[in-house]
Amino acid sequence: MTTKPSASSSLSAATPDDVAALCHLEVSYYPHDGYPAPLFYQAIHQWPDLLQVIKVKSAHQTSLAGYCLGAPGQNPQQLWLMSLLVDQSYRGMGLGKQLLQHWLNRVEQLGFSQLWLSVSPANTAAVKLYEQQGFVVHTTETDYLGAGEDRYLMLRNVKSKH
Ligand SMILES: CC(C)(COP(=O)(O)OP(=O)(O)OC[C@H]1O[C@@H](n2cnc3c(N)ncnc32)[C@H](O)[C@@H]1OP(=O)(O)O)[C@@H](O)C(=O)NCCC(=O)NCCS
């Protein structure tokens, strides 16, 4: 059961003004191998709809609380969820679910019908969230992200609305 945030949240495509906060969030969770600023800038230019952020507004400030990044796959129907990350201090409040649902709506409007992601089998919070949103475990890949880094490959097939 999630706790509702006391402050209000908003969802939008990332802009260059968000990159410093994105890097800060990334380093807070992945101190040694987080995505660097050039990747975020390039994503904003190259895939403007695929990098979505969630911000939380309090009385004094607006903070970037999480982001979701996608990138196209090998065929035109495929899209990969590259990253979903919510700031530690905002977890368990429903923001990850809100962000992922928003991102899924956007990418489905863009016509992608096969959504893929990789996630550690040990990451129960993320696996549960993805399953809730219609992803199923397709395969388990050994050493997928290097030695000892096994991953579930999860797939969400989007039904055509036509
Ligand atoms: C995974 C992550 C994005 C979830 O974000 P969040 O804002 O805390 O999630 P929410 O509060 O929106 O919860 C959504 C669902 O996630 C699952 N979940 C979240 N936290 C959980 C926990 N501690 N244990 C089990 N399930 C959990 C639940 O299914 C929850 O739905 P419910 O409240 O209806 O049960 C967040 O934990 C995170 O950023 N983790 C680090 C980065 C990461 O692992 N990203 C995924 C890599 S592929």
PDBQT file of the ligand as one rigid body, heavy atoms in Angstrom, charges set to zero:
ROOT
HETATM    1  C1  LIG A 201      11.207   0.665  -8.410  1.00  0.00    +0.000 C 
HETATM    2  C2  LIG A 201      10.877   2.098  -8.026  1.00  0.00    +0.000 C 
HETATM    3  C3  LIG A 201      10.927   2.969  -9.287  1.00  0.00    +0.000 C 
HETATM    4  C4  LIG A 201       9.446   2.156  -7.452  1.00  0.00    +0.000 C 
HETATM    5  O1  LIG A 201       9.125   3.504  -7.233  1.00  0.00    +0.000 OA
HETATM    6  P1  LIG A 201       8.142   3.946  -6.038  1.00  0.00    +0.000 P 
HETATM    7  O2  LIG A 201       7.756   5.349  -6.276  1.00  0.00    +0.000 OA
HETATM    8  O3  LIG A 201       8.777   3.636  -4.730  1.00  0.00    +0.000 OA
HETATM    9  O4  LIG A 201       6.912   2.950  -6.275  1.00  0.00    +0.000 OA
HETATM   10  P2  LIG A 201       5.390   3.218  -5.919  1.00  0.00    +0.000 P 
HETATM   11  O5  LIG A 201       5.278   3.819  -4.563  1.00  0.00    +0.000 OA
HETATM   12  O6  LIG A 201       4.746   3.929  -7.043  1.00  0.00    +0.000 OA
HETATM   13  O7  LIG A 201       4.840   1.736  -5.840  1.00  0.00    +0.000 OA
HETATM   14  C5  LIG A 201       4.344   1.119  -7.028  1.00  0.00    +0.000 C 
HETATM   15  C6  LIG A 201       4.365  -0.386  -6.859  1.00  0.00    +0.000 C 
HETATM   16  O8  LIG A 201       5.712  -0.850  -6.786  1.00  0.00    +0.000 OA
HETATM   17  C7  LIG A 201       5.768  -1.975  -5.921  1.00  0.00    +0.000 C 
HETATM   18  N1  LIG A 201       6.629  -1.624  -4.784  1.00  0.00    +0.000 N 
HETATM   19  C8  LIG A 201       7.119  -0.396  -4.490  1.00  0.00    +0.000 A 
HETATM   20  N2  LIG A 201       7.910  -0.464  -3.397  1.00  0.00    +0.000 NA
HETATM   21  C9  LIG A 201       7.908  -1.753  -3.008  1.00  0.00    +0.000 A 
HETATM   22  C10 LIG A 201       8.564  -2.466  -1.972  1.00  0.00    +0.000 A 
HETATM   23  N3  LIG A 201       9.373  -1.859  -1.107  1.00  0.00    +0.000 N 
HETATM   24  N4  LIG A 201       8.360  -3.799  -1.908  1.00  0.00    +0.000 NA
HETATM   25  C11 LIG A 201       7.565  -4.437  -2.781  1.00  0.00    +0.000 A 
HETATM   26  N5  LIG A 201       6.910  -3.819  -3.789  1.00  0.00    +0.000 NA
HETATM   27  C12 LIG A 201       7.083  -2.490  -3.901  1.00  0.00    +0.000 A 
HETATM   28  C13 LIG A 201       4.358  -2.253  -5.479  1.00  0.00    +0.000 C 
HETATM   29  O9  LIG A 201       3.798  -3.139  -6.433  1.00  0.00    +0.000 OA
HETATM   30  C14 LIG A 201       3.719  -0.882  -5.587  1.00  0.00    +0.000 C 
HETATM   31  O10 LIG A 201       2.329  -0.950  -5.808  1.00  0.00    +0.000 OA
HETATM   32  P3  LIG A 201       1.303  -1.006  -4.529  1.00  0.00    +0.000 P 
HETATM   33  O11 LIG A 201       1.635   0.166  -3.690  1.00  0.00    +0.000 OA
HETATM   34  O12 LIG A 201      -0.016  -0.925  -5.204  1.00  0.00    +0.000 OA
HETATM   35  O13 LIG A 201       1.578  -2.312  -3.869  1.00  0.00    +0.000 OA
HETATM   36  C15 LIG A 201      11.841   2.648  -6.930  1.00  0.00    +0.000 C 
HETATM   37  O14 LIG A 201      11.874   1.718  -5.864  1.00  0.00    +0.000 OA
HETATM   38  C16 LIG A 201      13.259   2.901  -7.416  1.00  0.00    +0.000 C 
HETATM   39  O15 LIG A 201      13.547   3.968  -7.968  1.00  0.00    +0.000 OA
HETATM   40  N6  LIG A 201      14.156   1.924  -7.213  1.00  0.00    +0.000 N 
HETATM   41  C17 LIG A 201      15.561   2.081  -7.569  1.00  0.00    +0.000 C 
HETATM   42  C18 LIG A 201      15.768   2.041  -9.057  1.00  0.00    +0.000 C 
HETATM   43  C19 LIG A 201      15.231   0.770  -9.647  1.00  0.00    +0.000 C 
HETATM   44  O16 LIG A 201      15.374  -0.306  -9.099  1.00  0.00    +0.000 OA
HETATM   45  N7  LIG A 201      14.640   0.921 -10.841  1.00  0.00    +0.000 N 
HETATM   46  C20 LIG A 201      14.165  -0.195 -11.616  1.00  0.00    +0.000 C 
HETATM   47  C21 LIG A 201      15.342  -0.760 -12.332  1.00  0.00    +0.000 C 
HETATM   48  S1  LIG A 201      14.843  -1.739 -13.706  1.00  0.00    +0.000 SA
ENDROOT
TORSDOF 0
